[in-house]
């Protein structure tokens, strides 16, 4: 009845010194806590580890590593499907320095072309 229709459309939020809180449109509470050390929590801090996504399921980990070696890559961590042989379509690249990783993430807003495919590079978020 009326109770169900009101519940789905009544989202609200508020903010204060401790963060933001509210009630979602789907009927659940949420809270986004502020961090005094970082004003923008949506952007991860630069690290030596970079997430590389949109690689597709049949990419060559060796080819990806060779591409990023010119930027200072030291290691690659590949995630595989349950069969243990098919890559999941993303990986993590570890660079020698944070500055090397920053060059990759900041170059064309983290968009690189590897083997004809546009991939996305972002700082690793633990």
The 8 nearest C-alpha neighbors of each residue, nearest first, counted from 0:
[[1, 2, 3, 4, 5, 6, 7, 8],
 [0, 2, 4, 3, 5, 6, 7, 8],
 [1, 3, 5, 0, 4, 6, 7, 8],
 [4, 2, 6, 1, 5, 0, 7, 8],
 [3, 5, 1, 6, 7, 2, 8, 0],
 [6, 4, 2, 8, 3, 7, 9, 1],
 [5, 7, 3, 4, 9, 8, 2, 26],
 [8, 6, 24, 25, 5, 4, 9, 26],
 [7, 9, 5, 24, 6, 10, 4, 25],
 [8, 10, 6, 24, 7, 5, 11, 23],
 [11, 9, 24, 23, 22, 8, 12, 21],
 [12, 10, 21, 22, 9, 23, 13, 24],
 [11, 13, 21, 20, 22, 14, 19, 10],
 [14, 12, 20, 19, 21, 15, 11, 18],
 [15, 13, 19, 18, 20, 12, 16, 17],
 [14, 16, 18, 17, 19, 13, 20, 33],
 [15, 17, 18, 14, 33, 19, 32, 35],
 [18, 16, 15, 33, 32, 19, 14, 34],
 [19, 17, 32, 33, 15, 16, 31, 14],
 [20, 18, 14, 31, 13, 30, 15, 32],
 [21, 19, 30, 12, 13, 29, 31, 14],
 [20, 22, 12, 11, 29, 28, 13, 23],
 [21, 23, 28, 10, 11, 27, 29, 26],
 [24, 22, 10, 27, 25, 26, 28, 21],
 [23, 25, 10, 7, 26, 8, 9, 22],
 [26, 24, 23, 7, 27, 6, 10, 8],
 [25, 27, 23, 24, 6, 22, 7, 28],
 [28, 26, 23, 22, 25, 29, 24, 21],
 [29, 27, 22, 21, 23, 26, 30, 20],
 [28, 30, 21, 20, 22, 27, 23, 31],
 [31, 29, 20, 19, 32, 21, 28, 18],
 [30, 32, 19, 18, 20, 33, 29, 17],
 [33, 31, 18, 17, 30, 19, 34, 20],
 [34, 32, 18, 17, 35, 31, 38, 19],
 [33, 35, 36, 37, 32, 38, 40, 18],
 [34, 36, 37, 33, 38, 17, 32, 39],
 [37, 35, 34, 38, 33, 39, 40, 44],
 [38, 36, 34, 39, 35, 40, 33, 44],
 [37, 39, 40, 35, 34, 36, 33, 41],
 [38, 40, 41, 37, 42, 34, 43, 33],
 [41, 39, 42, 38, 37, 43, 34, 33],
 [40, 42, 39, 43, 38, 44, 37, 124],
 [43, 41, 40, 39, 44, 122, 45, 124],
 [44, 42, 124, 122, 45, 41, 40, 123],
 [43, 45, 46, 42, 122, 124, 123, 40],
 [46, 44, 122, 43, 97, 101, 47, 100],
 [47, 45, 97, 48, 122, 44, 123, 100],
 [46, 48, 97, 94, 100, 93, 96, 49],
 [47, 49, 93, 46, 123, 92, 94, 122],
 [50, 48, 122, 123, 92, 91, 121, 51],
 [49, 51, 91, 121, 123, 120, 122, 90],
 [52, 50, 120, 90, 89, 119, 91, 49],
 [51, 53, 89, 119, 54, 118, 50, 88],
 [54, 52, 118, 55, 88, 119, 89, 51],
 [55, 53, 88, 52, 89, 118, 58, 56],
 [56, 54, 88, 53, 57, 58, 87, 89],
 [55, 57, 88, 86, 87, 58, 85, 54],
 [58, 56, 55, 86, 59, 85, 88, 54],
 [59, 57, 56, 55, 54, 60, 88, 86],
 [58, 60, 62, 61, 63, 57, 86, 64],
 [61, 59, 63, 62, 64, 58, 77, 75],
 [62, 60, 64, 59, 63, 65, 66, 75],
 [63, 61, 65, 59, 60, 64, 66, 58],
 [64, 62, 60, 66, 65, 61, 59, 67],
 [63, 65, 61, 67, 66, 62, 68, 60],
 [66, 64, 68, 62, 63, 67, 61, 69],
 [65, 67, 63, 64, 68, 62, 69, 113],
 [68, 66, 70, 64, 69, 72, 65, 63],
 [67, 69, 72, 65, 71, 70, 66, 64],
 [68, 70, 67, 71, 66, 72, 65, 64],
 [71, 69, 67, 68, 72, 99, 103, 102],
 [70, 72, 68, 94, 69, 95, 99, 73],
 [73, 71, 94, 68, 67, 93, 74, 70],
 [72, 74, 94, 93, 95, 71, 68, 75],
 [73, 75, 93, 92, 72, 76, 94, 64],
 [76, 74, 92, 91, 93, 77, 64, 90],
 [75, 77, 91, 90, 92, 78, 74, 93],
 [78, 76, 90, 75, 79, 91, 86, 60],
 [77, 79, 87, 86, 90, 76, 89, 80],
 [80, 78, 86, 87, 83, 85, 84, 77],
 [79, 81, 82, 85, 83, 87, 86, 84],
 [80, 82, 83, 79, 84, 85, 87, 86],
 [81, 83, 80, 84, 85, 79, 86, 87],
 [84, 82, 81, 79, 80, 85, 86, 78],
 [83, 85, 82, 79, 86, 80, 81, 87],
 [84, 86, 79, 80, 83, 87, 56, 82],
 [87, 85, 79, 56, 88, 78, 80, 84],
 [88, 86, 79, 56, 80, 78, 89, 85],
 [89, 87, 55, 56, 54, 86, 53, 52],
 [90, 88, 52, 51, 54, 87, 53, 78],
 [91, 89, 77, 51, 76, 50, 78, 92],
 [90, 92, 50, 76, 49, 75, 51, 48],
 [91, 93, 75, 49, 48, 74, 76, 94],
 [92, 94, 48, 74, 47, 73, 72, 75],
 [95, 93, 72, 47, 73, 96, 71, 100],
 [94, 96, 71, 73, 72, 99, 47, 93],
 [97, 95, 98, 99, 94, 47, 100, 71],
 [96, 98, 47, 100, 46, 99, 101, 45],
 [97, 99, 101, 96, 100, 102, 47, 95],
 [100, 98, 96, 102, 101, 97, 71, 70],
 [99, 101, 97, 103, 98, 102, 47, 94],
 [102, 100, 98, 104, 103, 99, 105, 97],
 [103, 101, 99, 105, 100, 104, 106, 98],
 [102, 104, 100, 106, 101, 105, 109, 99],
 [105, 103, 109, 101, 120, 102, 121, 106],
 [104, 106, 108, 102, 109, 103, 101, 107],
 [107, 105, 108, 103, 109, 104, 102, 110],
 [108, 106, 109, 110, 105, 111, 104, 103],
 [109, 107, 105, 106, 110, 104, 120, 119],
 [110, 108, 104, 120, 106, 105, 107, 119],
 [111, 109, 119, 107, 108, 118, 120, 117],
 [110, 112, 118, 117, 113, 109, 119, 107],
 [111, 113, 117, 116, 115, 118, 114, 110],
 [112, 114, 116, 115, 111, 117, 118, 63],
 [115, 113, 116, 112, 62, 58, 117, 63],
 [116, 114, 113, 112, 117, 118, 111, 54],
 [115, 117, 112, 113, 114, 118, 54, 53],
 [118, 116, 112, 111, 110, 113, 115, 119],
 [119, 117, 53, 111, 110, 52, 54, 112],
 [118, 120, 110, 52, 109, 51, 53, 111],
 [121, 119, 51, 109, 104, 50, 110, 49],
 [122, 120, 50, 49, 104, 123, 109, 51],
 [121, 123, 49, 45, 50, 46, 124, 43],
 [122, 124, 49, 50, 48, 121, 125, 46],
 [125, 123, 43, 122, 44, 50, 121, 49],
 [124, 123, 43, 122, 48, 46, 44, 50]]
